[in-house]
Amino acid sequence: MLSKHRTDPQKSLVGFVVGDVAYAVHISEVKEIINPIAMTALPHAPTAVAGVADHRGEVVPIIDLRTRFGLELSDNPSRSKWILVGVSSRTIGLVVDKVTEVFGTGGEELRPSPALGGGEDRRGIQGVTTHDGVLTFVLDTTRFESLTRALDQEQMHQAVKEKH
């Protein structure tokens, strides 16, 4: 699945699927891909923030991309994966239906995303590429940082402590 060989690290992307749509994030932002772990819901958190998890001593906000994109929750959440990405000085987990592969854009620049009304801003799409004939939306992970910025660090740590 995930290839160690990357001919052009500036163009390498980690592909994944949410619903029936292919997405990707820049591999340089990906810290780790893990199976879901225990999570604690936070009161008053934005809808897309499923909760927080204690991953190796770090409290990580978890964003459910199905919720973020207005899709129904997965029928089989145990098959999902979490992509842990580094955004600013924090790690954020993205819940995806499945991770596909690491791929590049073949040296091409990302194309601008189509005008989607309010959807472009909501989804945080940085650009579009085609991989194996499939249109793939590359996400701007900095948009997810703004979603979690309002979460109080103390509240997140306390929620995880109470869970243990």
ChimeraX attribute file (.defattr): number of C-alpha atoms within 10 A of each C-alpha:
attribute: neighborCount
match mode: 1-to-1
recipient: residues
	/A:1	7
	/A:2	12
	/A:3	9
	/A:4	7
	/A:5	9
	/A:6	14
	/A:7	12
	/A:8	12
	/A:9	13
	/A:10	13
	/A:11	18
	/A:12	20
	/A:13	22
	/A:14	23
	/A:15	23
	/A:16	21
	/A:17	17
	/A:18	19
	/A:19	15
	/A:20	7
	/A:21	11
	/A:22	19
	/A:23	23
	/A:24	26
	/A:25	22
	/A:26	21
	/A:27	20
	/A:28	14
	/A:29	17
	/A:30	18
	/A:31	14
	/A:32	12
	/A:33	16
	/A:34	14
	/A:35	11
	/A:36	17
	/A:37	12
	/A:38	11
	/A:39	19
	/A:40	18
	/A:41	16
	/A:42	17
	/A:43	9
	/A:44	8
	/A:45	15
	/A:46	15
	/A:47	12
	/A:48	18
	/A:49	24
	/A:50	22
	/A:51	23
	/A:52	25
	/A:53	25
	/A:54	20
	/A:55	15
	/A:56	7
	/A:57	7
	/A:58	13
	/A:59	20
	/A:60	23
	/A:61	30
	/A:62	26
	/A:63	25
	/A:64	22
	/A:65	22
	/A:66	18
	/A:67	16
	/A:68	16
	/A:69	14
	/A:70	12
	/A:71	12
	/A:72	9
	/A:73	12
	/A:74	15
	/A:75	7
	/A:76	8
	/A:77	12
	/A:78	11
	/A:79	12
	/A:80	18
	/A:81	20
	/A:82	22
	/A:83	27
	/A:84	21
	/A:85	23
	/A:86	18
	/A:87	17
	/A:88	11
	/A:89	7
	/A:90	14
	/A:91	21
	/A:92	26
	/A:93	30
	/A:94	22
	/A:95	24
	/A:96	22
	/A:97	22
	/A:98	17
	/A:99	21
	/A:100	15
	/A:101	14
	/A:102	20
	/A:103	23
	/A:104	22
	/A:105	16
	/A:106	13
	/A:107	11
	/A:108	10
	/A:109	11
	/A:110	15
	/A:111	13
	/A:112	12
	/A:113	15
	/A:114	11
	/A:115	9
	/A:116	10
	/A:117	8
	/A:118	8
	/A:119	13
	/A:120	14
	/A:121	13
	/A:122	14
	/A:123	19
	/A:124	16
	/A:125	21
	/A:126	20
	/A:127	18
	/A:128	20
	/A:129	21
	/A:130	16
	/A:131	14
	/A:132	7
	/A:133	7
	/A:134	11
	/A:135	13
	/A:136	20
	/A:137	25
	/A:138	23
	/A:139	18
	/A:140	18
	/A:141	21
	/A:142	13
	/A:143	16
	/A:144	24
	/A:145	18
	/A:146	11
	/A:147	16
	/A:148	19
	/A:149	11
	/A:150	10
	/A:151	17
	/A:152	11
	/A:153	12
	/A:154	8
	/A:155	12
	/A:156	20
	/A:157	16
	/A:158	12
	/A:159	21
	/A:160	21
	/A:161	11
	/A:162	8
	/A:163	11
	/A:164	6
